Amino acid sequence: MLHYRTVPVTPFSQNASLVWCDQTRQAAVIDPGGDVDRLQAEATRLGVSLEQIWLTHAHIDHAGGAAELARRLSLPIIGPHMGDQFWIDGLPQQSTMFGFPHADAFKPTRWLNDGDTVTVGHSTLQVRHCPGHTPGHVVFYSKEAKRAFVGDVLFAGSIGRTDFPQGDHATLIDSIKTRLWPMGDDTVFIPGHGPESTFGEERKYNPYVKD
């Protein structure tokens, strides 16, 4: 069974998530935007072995610590979709612009596409390409745990910004309605910022996407 622990990182309080298989204790970290020491310490406290980095997209607060963590532990970087290549290439500039510690660009070990899967231990998650916030944004969905790690696509009561380069509001709304809603109203989602919610709650009350 898949378990997870959310660890807020960076001055933007970005929800990095440690996800692991309870049988093997093998783990991946989703969106290590920074505070790499804190993420490693939490993995040690939980008694899990970090083996992969999964990225939803390549904004600095989500991907800023990926290269450093990969170097430290010799981890593969999985994702995002190759549409975010220009954001990865611009990580050093992003770190300067937002006052973050220096972040190196990197080449993902594996790009992700809609319909792909990622596996940690005995747990497999589905990948959905959800552009709009960024062109290469992906979401990780665990059907067994009824959990979705959605990055900055959707928040409790709000949606991701689309005023960044190659962001698009109509595309984002389409991603939410055609890629997220079919996962089920009872699916709990872990956003990149703020509290968890369910897709059902957002369909009822989120003013940007309610039915």
Backbone as CSV, one residue per row, in Angstrom:
resi,resn,N_x,N_y,N_z,CA_x,CA_y,CA_z,C_x,C_y,C_z
1,MET,0.845,-1.199,0.000,0.000,0.000,0.000,0.879,1.247,0.000
2,LEU,0.428,2.260,-0.702,1.171,3.514,-0.780,0.894,4.379,0.447
3,HIS,1.951,4.913,1.015,1.842,5.889,2.095,2.553,7.165,1.653
4,TYR,2.234,8.277,2.319,2.906,9.525,1.961,2.967,10.462,3.152
5,ARG,3.912,11.374,3.081,4.056,12.422,4.079,4.416,13.707,3.345
6,THR,3.664,14.764,3.596,3.917,16.047,2.957,4.872,16.871,3.812
7,VAL,5.870,17.448,3.154,6.885,18.249,3.842,6.963,19.609,3.150
8,PRO,6.440,20.674,3.763,6.535,21.997,3.140,7.995,22.443,3.030
9,VAL,8.373,22.902,1.838,9.750,23.343,1.606,9.744,24.690,0.896
10,THR,10.861,25.368,0.964,11.122,26.663,0.323,10.313,27.782,0.977
11,PRO,10.707,29.031,0.750,9.926,30.159,1.277,8.499,30.209,0.737
12,PHE,8.214,29.457,-0.336,6.867,29.431,-0.904,5.989,28.352,-0.277
13,SER,6.495,27.659,0.762,5.748,26.583,1.439,5.167,25.592,0.433
14,GLN,6.034,25.083,-0.409,5.630,24.119,-1.431,5.546,22.728,-0.815
15,ASN,4.476,22.012,-1.139,4.235,20.698,-0.545,5.018,19.598,-1.262
16,ALA,6.280,19.419,-0.888,6.997,18.228,-1.342,6.369,17.022,-0.651
17,SER,6.339,15.888,-1.336,5.724,14.689,-0.751,6.681,13.507,-0.826
18,LEU,6.885,12.874,0.307,7.578,11.590,0.338,6.517,10.509,0.189
19,VAL,6.666,9.653,-0.809,5.714,8.559,-1.029,6.483,7.249,-0.969
20,TRP,5.890,6.244,-0.310,6.621,4.993,-0.170,5.687,3.792,-0.116
21,CYS,6.264,2.653,-0.443,5.585,1.361,-0.370,5.788,0.806,1.036
22,ASP,4.696,0.474,1.711,4.832,0.030,3.100,5.450,-1.361,3.221
23,GLN,5.490,-2.110,2.117,6.085,-3.445,2.163,7.601,-3.399,2.013
24,THR,8.081,-2.565,1.088,9.518,-2.534,0.802,10.235,-1.364,1.467
25,ARG,9.483,-0.350,1.907,10.027,0.897,2.464,10.822,1.687,1.429
26,GLN,10.657,1.344,0.160,11.268,2.125,-0.910,10.426,3.375,-1.142
27,ALA,11.100,4.506,-1.406,10.399,5.785,-1.462,10.835,6.618,-2.660
28,ALA,9.934,7.516,-3.045,10.237,8.569,-4.010,9.867,9.894,-3.361
29,VAL,10.494,10.960,-3.815,10.109,12.288,-3.354,9.550,13.046,-4.545
30,ILE,8.365,13.597,-4.356,7.709,14.380,-5.400,7.991,15.857,-5.153
31,ASP,8.561,16.506,-6.149,8.794,17.958,-6.144,9.675,18.447,-4.988
32,PRO,10.937,17.998,-4.958,11.872,18.519,-3.951,12.378,19.905,-4.356
33,GLY,11.572,20.911,-4.077,11.899,22.259,-4.526,13.072,22.898,-3.809
34,GLY,13.409,22.379,-2.636,14.506,22.918,-1.845,14.527,22.246,-0.491
35,ASP,15.310,22.814,0.444,15.411,22.249,1.799,15.710,20.754,1.749
36,VAL,16.717,20.409,0.965,17.053,19.005,0.737,17.434,18.302,2.039
37,ASP,18.135,19.000,2.931,18.499,18.387,4.212,17.257,17.969,4.996
38,ARG,16.240,18.809,4.974,15.003,18.501,5.692,14.319,17.269,5.102
39,LEU,14.318,17.174,3.783,13.695,16.021,3.133,14.445,14.733,3.461
40,GLN,15.771,14.791,3.439,16.555,13.606,3.785,16.332,13.209,5.243
41,ALA,16.266,14.196,6.122,16.055,13.904,7.540,14.688,13.269,7.768
42,GLU,13.680,13.734,7.055,12.346,13.166,7.216,12.301,11.732,6.694
43,ALA,12.981,11.475,5.588,13.045,10.106,5.073,13.719,9.183,6.084
44,THR,14.783,9.656,6.705,15.471,8.863,7.729,14.559,8.617,8.922
45,ARG,13.839,9.659,9.340,12.934,9.522,10.484,11.836,8.498,10.201
46,LEU,11.361,8.476,8.957,10.293,7.553,8.575,10.814,6.137,8.319
47,GLY,12.125,6.005,8.211,12.704,4.692,7.955,12.489,4.211,6.538
48,VAL,12.517,5.155,5.582,12.332,4.790,4.181,13.597,5.119,3.396
49,SER,13.753,4.433,2.277,14.939,4.597,1.439,14.582,5.386,0.187
50,LEU,15.123,6.590,0.070,14.846,7.423,-1.100,15.535,6.834,-2.324
51,GLU,14.743,6.551,-3.360,15.298,5.914,-4.546,14.992,6.647,-5.844
52,GLN,14.032,7.584,-5.829,13.665,8.288,-7.050,13.208,9.706,-6.723
53,ILE,13.317,10.577,-7.714,12.743,11.919,-7.669,11.701,12.002,-8.775
54,TRP,10.487,12.401,-8.426,9.421,12.589,-9.409,9.047,14.066,-9.432
55,LEU,8.944,14.639,-10.624,8.619,16.059,-10.754,7.298,16.257,-11.483
56,THR,6.433,17.103,-10.900,5.198,17.471,-11.596,5.468,18.532,-12.654
57,HIS,6.349,19.484,-12.336,6.727,20.524,-13.293,8.013,21.174,-12.812
58,ALA,8.518,22.132,-13.582,9.886,22.596,-13.338,9.984,24.037,-12.859
59,HIS,8.964,24.548,-12.181,9.133,25.833,-11.513,10.089,25.661,-10.335
60,ILE,10.765,26.740,-9.970,11.849,26.687,-8.997,11.431,26.083,-7.661
61,ASP,10.223,26.380,-7.181,9.812,25.886,-5.867,9.458,24.404,-5.882
62,HIS,9.368,23.813,-7.068,9.082,22.382,-7.192,10.306,21.577,-7.623
63,ALA,11.180,22.184,-8.393,12.310,21.447,-8.967,13.671,21.974,-8.526
64,GLY,13.691,23.013,-7.694,14.952,23.668,-7.362,15.962,22.804,-6.634
65,GLY,15.499,21.795,-5.894,16.424,20.928,-5.169,16.696,19.606,-5.863
66,ALA,16.118,19.412,-7.045,16.201,18.104,-7.707,17.628,17.720,-8.070
67,ALA,18.359,18.637,-8.699,19.720,18.309,-9.131,20.617,17.999,-7.937
68,GLU,20.504,18.799,-6.877,21.338,18.576,-5.693,21.028,17.232,-5.044
69,LEU,19.744,16.924,-4.875,19.364,15.662,-4.244,19.781,14.475,-5.111
70,ALA,19.629,14.621,-6.417,20.043,13.551,-7.323,21.541,13.291,-7.213
71,ARG,22.326,14.366,-7.112,23.780,14.218,-6.976,24.152,13.550,-5.660
72,ARG,23.524,13.996,-4.582,23.870,13.464,-3.261,23.639,11.964,-3.161
73,LEU,22.496,11.507,-3.676,22.077,10.124,-3.456,22.087,9.276,-4.723
74,SER,22.595,9.843,-5.816,22.626,9.131,-7.108,21.228,8.638,-7.500
75,LEU,20.272,9.565,-7.469,18.883,9.221,-7.759,18.510,9.603,-9.188
76,PRO,17.650,8.821,-9.827,17.107,9.231,-11.120,16.059,10.321,-10.931
77,ILE,15.981,11.227,-11.893,14.945,12.259,-11.908,13.922,11.863,-12.957
78,ILE,12.700,11.620,-12.515,11.627,11.148,-13.383,10.631,12.287,-13.590
79,GLY,10.429,12.688,-14.851,9.508,13.766,-15.153,10.211,15.114,-15.124
80,PRO,9.462,16.151,-15.472,8.061,16.117,-15.905,7.943,15.726,-17.378
81,HIS,6.940,16.239,-18.074,6.808,16.099,-19.521,7.819,17.037,-20.181
82,MET,8.299,16.675,-21.358,9.367,17.443,-21.993,8.949,18.861,-22.384
83,GLY,7.662,19.166,-22.298,7.226,20.534,-22.530,7.815,21.532,-21.553
84,ASP,8.336,21.047,-20.423,8.939,21.930,-19.421,10.456,22.036,-19.551
85,GLN,11.021,21.586,-20.663,12.473,21.660,-20.836,12.992,23.082,-20.636
86,PHE,12.275,24.073,-21.182,12.772,25.454,-21.078,12.751,25.953,-19.635
87,TRP,11.818,25.451,-18.827,11.805,25.819,-17.410,12.996,25.185,-16.678
88,ILE,13.326,23.938,-17.029,14.495,23.289,-16.422,15.765,24.044,-16.793
89,ASP,15.889,24.392,-18.069,17.076,25.126,-18.522,17.207,26.470,-17.806
90,GLY,16.079,27.037,-17.402,16.089,28.347,-16.765,16.147,28.322,-15.248
91,LEU,16.351,27.150,-14.643,16.375,27.079,-13.178,17.422,27.998,-12.542
92,PRO,18.637,28.110,-13.085,19.589,29.047,-12.465,19.060,30.483,-12.450
93,GLN,18.419,30.899,-13.538,17.851,32.248,-13.593,16.648,32.381,-12.650
94,GLN,15.828,31.328,-12.577,14.690,31.362,-11.658,15.162,31.534,-10.215
95,SER,16.227,30.818,-9.847,16.701,30.891,-8.461,17.171,32.301,-8.124
96,THR,17.832,32.960,-9.067,18.273,34.335,-8.844,17.082,35.279,-8.759
97,MET,16.124,35.102,-9.650,14.964,35.990,-9.723,14.136,35.962,-8.440
98,PHE,13.983,34.770,-7.849,13.114,34.630,-6.681,13.877,34.554,-5.361
99,GLY,15.196,34.762,-5.409,15.979,34.770,-4.187,16.168,33.410,-3.555
100,PHE,16.142,32.361,-4.369,16.362,31.001,-3.879,17.855,30.679,-3.918
101,PRO,18.293,29.661,-3.162,19.661,29.171,-3.356,19.861,28.753,-4.809
102,HIS,21.097,28.806,-5.276,21.363,28.458,-6.672,20.830,27.064,-6.994
103,ALA,20.153,26.959,-8.121,19.626,25.676,-8.588,20.203,25.380,-9.964
104,ASP,20.758,24.199,-10.123,21.333,23.806,-11.402,20.264,23.240,-12.330
105,ALA,20.450,23.484,-13.615,19.647,22.787,-14.617,20.079,21.320,-14.642
106,PHE,19.268,20.473,-15.230,19.572,19.045,-15.269,18.851,18.422,-16.458
107,LYS,19.213,17.208,-16.763,18.505,16.438,-17.783,17.779,15.302,-17.086
108,PRO,16.439,15.275,-17.135,15.729,14.175,-16.478,16.188,12.815,-16.999
109,THR,16.228,11.861,-16.105,16.539,10.492,-16.497,15.470,9.956,-17.436
110,ARG,14.244,10.400,-17.210,13.110,9.932,-18.009,12.054,11.023,-18.073
111,TRP,11.667,11.391,-19.288,10.521,12.275,-19.469,9.242,11.453,-19.311
112,LEU,8.153,12.107,-18.938,6.878,11.418,-18.762,5.849,11.908,-19.772
113,ASN,4.970,10.996,-20.165,3.872,11.308,-21.072,2.559,10.829,-20.468
114,ASP,1.462,11.369,-20.970,0.150,10.952,-20.492,-0.023,9.450,-20.692
115,GLY,-0.481,8.768,-19.647,-0.685,7.329,-19.728,0.481,6.496,-19.240
116,ASP,1.621,7.137,-18.959,2.754,6.416,-18.389,2.440,6.001,-16.952
117,THR,3.304,5.186,-16.387,3.216,4.841,-14.973,4.586,5.020,-14.331
118,VAL,4.576,5.229,-13.025,5.795,5.240,-12.215,5.570,4.268,-11.067
119,THR,6.639,3.631,-10.629,6.512,2.593,-9.611,7.534,2.803,-8.506
120,VAL,7.078,2.672,-7.263,7.972,2.674,-6.111,7.611,1.446,-5.280
121,GLY,8.582,0.559,-5.089,8.286,-0.698,-4.421,7.230,-1.461,-5.198
122,HIS,6.141,-1.841,-4.503,5.052,-2.561,-5.154,3.884,-1.641,-5.526
123,SER,4.072,-0.343,-5.406,2.999,0.614,-5.691,3.240,1.300,-7.036
124,THR,2.228,1.282,-7.878,2.311,1.910,-9.196,1.309,3.052,-9.277
125,LEU,1.771,4.193,-9.767,0.920,5.368,-9.940,0.811,5.689,-11.421
126,GLN,-0.350,6.183,-11.808,-0.587,6.590,-13.183,-0.140,8.037,-13.382
127,VAL,0.280,8.343,-14.597,0.724,9.690,-14.951,-0.298,10.315,-15.891
128,ARG,-0.692,11.544,-15.579,-1.574,12.304,-16.459,-0.890,13.620,-16.823
129,HIS,-0.814,13.894,-18.110,-0.265,15.164,-18.580,-1.351,16.218,-18.431
130,CYS,-1.087,17.247,-17.635,-2.084,18.273,-17.321,-1.506,19.664,-17.581
131,PRO,-1.338,20.036,-18.847,-0.765,21.352,-19.153,-1.728,22.487,-18.812
132,GLY,-1.177,23.692,-18.793,-1.966,24.887,-18.511,-1.207,25.814,-17.588
133,HIS,-0.805,25.297,-16.421,0.070,26.063,-15.519,1.458,26.146,-16.142
134,THR,1.968,25.009,-16.566,3.138,24.934,-17.444,2.806,23.924,-18.540
135,PRO,3.496,23.990,-19.674,3.156,23.071,-20.765,3.520,21.619,-20.492
136,GLY,4.464,21.391,-19.572,4.898,20.026,-19.308,4.445,19.463,-17.975
137,HIS,3.435,20.060,-17.379,2.976,19.643,-16.049,2.344,18.251,-16.103
138,VAL,2.708,17.407,-15.134,2.080,16.095,-14.995,1.546,15.931,-13.579
139,VAL,0.657,14.952,-13.431,0.034,14.619,-12.152,0.244,13.131,-11.909
140,PHE,0.459,12.755,-10.644,0.645,11.355,-10.266,-0.584,10.871,-9.497
141,TYR,-1.172,9.754,-9.954,-2.427,9.265,-9.375,-2.282,7.827,-8.910
142,SER,-2.580,7.597,-7.631,-2.603,6.250,-7.069,-4.048,5.790,-6.944
143,LYS,-4.431,4.860,-7.795,-5.799,4.345,-7.751,-6.047,3.570,-6.466
144,GLU,-5.035,2.815,-5.999,-5.218,2.005,-4.794,-5.414,2.871,-3.555
145,ALA,-4.703,3.987,-3.487,-4.797,4.858,-2.316,-5.816,5.976,-2.503
146,LYS,-6.356,6.119,-3.720,-7.278,7.216,-4.046,-6.649,8.564,-3.695
147,ARG,-5.411,8.739,-4.140,-4.677,9.981,-3.913,-4.089,10.465,-5.230
148,ALA,-4.097,11.776,-5.422,-3.493,12.386,-6.603,-2.580,13.518,-6.158
149,PHE,-1.380,13.514,-6.677,-0.391,14.552,-6.389,-0.378,15.479,-7.596
150,VAL,-0.995,16.658,-7.434,-1.378,17.462,-8.599,-0.514,18.700,-8.826
151,GLY,0.541,18.886,-8.026,1.372,20.064,-8.244,0.550,21.336,-8.186
152,ASP,0.734,22.201,-9.189,0.044,23.491,-9.191,-1.097,23.554,-10.202
153,VAL,-1.684,22.410,-10.519,-2.849,22.399,-11.410,-4.085,22.896,-10.670
154,LEU,-4.301,22.374,-9.464,-5.527,22.634,-8.711,-5.187,22.802,-7.238
155,PHE,-5.885,23.738,-6.586,-5.751,23.946,-5.147,-7.128,23.880,-4.498
156,ALA,-7.158,23.776,-3.187,-8.426,23.860,-2.469,-8.976,25.272,-2.648
157,GLY,-10.036,25.396,-3.424,-10.671,26.685,-3.642,-10.067,27.544,-4.727
158,SER,-9.063,27.034,-5.441,-8.426,27.845,-6.469,-7.811,26.943,-7.539
159,ILE,-7.105,27.562,-8.480,-6.420,26.835,-9.546,-5.039,27.453,-9.743
160,GLY,-4.211,26.785,-10.535,-2.875,27.286,-10.788,-2.873,28.559,-11.623
161,ARG,-1.827,29.352,-11.440,-1.659,30.559,-12.250,-1.368,30.179,-13.697
162,THR,-1.789,31.048,-14.598,-1.524,30.802,-16.020,-0.875,32.005,-16.690
163,ASP,-0.327,32.923,-15.878,0.291,34.124,-16.435,1.802,33.981,-16.590
164,PHE,2.307,32.749,-16.481,3.716,32.484,-16.750,3.907,32.182,-18.237
165,PRO,5.152,32.225,-18.732,5.388,31.864,-20.134,4.814,30.487,-20.476
166,GLN,4.072,30.439,-21.559,3.421,29.236,-22.078,2.351,28.668,-21.148
167,GLY,1.869,29.484,-20.214,0.690,29.107,-19.450,-0.554,29.444,-20.256
168,ASP,-1.654,28.732,-19.995,-2.879,28.997,-20.746,-4.083,28.590,-19.903
169,HIS,-4.969,29.555,-19.647,-6.103,29.320,-18.751,-7.053,28.255,-19.294
170,ALA,-7.429,28.365,-20.553,-8.378,27.405,-21.128,-7.812,25.989,-21.101
171,THR,-6.518,25.871,-21.366,-5.872,24.558,-21.336,-5.883,23.985,-19.927
172,LEU,-5.637,24.837,-18.929,-5.644,24.380,-17.541,-7.024,23.868,-17.140
173,ILE,-8.061,24.612,-17.460,-9.420,24.188,-17.111,-9.750,22.860,-17.783
174,ASP,-9.341,22.718,-19.036,-9.579,21.457,-19.743,-8.829,20.309,-19.074
175,SER,-7.596,20.552,-18.644,-6.824,19.512,-17.954,-7.539,19.054,-16.690
176,ILE,-8.048,20.011,-15.925,-8.731,19.678,-14.674,-9.980,18.842,-14.946
177,LYS,-10.768,19.274,-15.904,-12.057,18.617,-16.128,-11.938,17.285,-16.863
178,THR,-10.930,17.154,-17.729,-10.827,15.918,-18.516,-9.811,14.926,-17.961
179,ARG,-8.861,15.401,-17.146,-7.829,14.503,-16.624,-7.993,14.228,-15.128
180,LEU,-8.465,15.220,-14.372,-8.586,15.027,-12.923,-9.961,14.507,-12.512
181,TRP,-11.019,15.120,-13.000,-12.357,14.711,-12.559,-12.634,13.222,-12.771
182,PRO,-12.170,12.597,-13.870,-12.438,11.163,-14.032,-11.795,10.274,-12.960
183,MET,-10.881,10.821,-12.171,-10.283,10.033,-11.090,-11.273,9.779,-9.955
184,GLY,-12.387,10.511,-9.938,-13.428,10.247,-8.949,-13.561,11.327,-7.899
185,ASP,-14.802,11.623,-7.523,-15.069,12.669,-6.538,-14.443,12.381,-5.178
186,ASP,-14.264,11.095,-4.852,-13.737,10.747,-3.535,-12.213,10.715,-3.492
187,THR,-11.569,11.015,-4.604,-10.104,11.045,-4.612,-9.600,12.287,-3.883
188,VAL,-8.690,12.077,-2.957,-8.042,13.173,-2.229,-6.849,13.645,-3.053
189,PHE,-6.727,14.961,-3.221,-5.560,15.457,-3.946,-4.660,16.272,-3.029
190,ILE,-3.367,16.134,-3.295,-2.338,16.857,-2.558,-1.811,17.933,-3.496
191,PRO,-2.143,19.194,-3.241,-1.708,20.270,-4.139,-0.291,20.726,-3.818
192,GLY,0.251,21.543,-4.695,1.591,22.062,-4.475,1.674,23.064,-3.338
193,HIS,0.543,23.636,-2.961,0.504,24.622,-1.880,-0.839,24.508,-1.181
194,GLY,-0.840,24.669,0.132,-2.091,24.681,0.869,-2.595,23.296,1.232
195,PRO,-3.831,23.241,1.767,-4.363,21.984,2.303,-4.867,21.033,1.223
196,GLU,-5.013,19.781,1.625,-5.613,18.775,0.757,-7.113,19.037,0.613
197,SER,-7.687,18.445,-0.427,-9.129,18.484,-0.629,-9.493,17.259,-1.454
198,THR,-10.754,17.168,-1.858,-11.174,16.106,-2.770,-11.673,16.743,-4.060
199,PHE,-11.639,15.967,-5.125,-12.154,16.488,-6.388,-13.650,16.785,-6.276
200,GLY,-14.360,15.988,-5.490,-15.785,16.236,-5.301,-16.052,17.578,-4.651
201,GLU,-15.251,17.928,-3.644,-15.408,19.225,-2.981,-15.161,20.364,-3.961
202,GLU,-14.135,20.220,-4.781,-13.818,21.293,-5.721,-14.884,21.415,-6.807
203,ARG,-15.461,20.303,-7.212,-16.529,20.358,-8.214,-17.770,21.057,-7.661
204,LYS,-17.934,21.016,-6.350,-19.086,21.672,-5.724,-18.831,23.145,-5.404
205,TYR,-17.621,23.442,-4.904,-17.422,24.746,-4.280,-16.321,25.618,-4.880
206,ASN,-15.433,25.051,-5.678,-14.343,25.855,-6.234,-14.899,26.769,-7.327
207,PRO,-14.845,28.092,-7.148,-15.502,28.995,-8.100,-14.915,28.949,-9.511
208,TYR,-13.699,28.436,-9.654,-13.060,28.412,-10.965,-13.459,27.200,-11.801
209,VAL,-13.869,26.121,-11.133,-14.106,24.876,-11.880,-15.357,24.127,-11.440
210,LYS,-16.188,24.731,-10.596,-17.344,23.985,-10.105,-18.316,23.693,-11.247
211,ASP,-19.027,22.563,-11.101,-19.966,22.125,-12.139,-21.128,23.102,-12.279
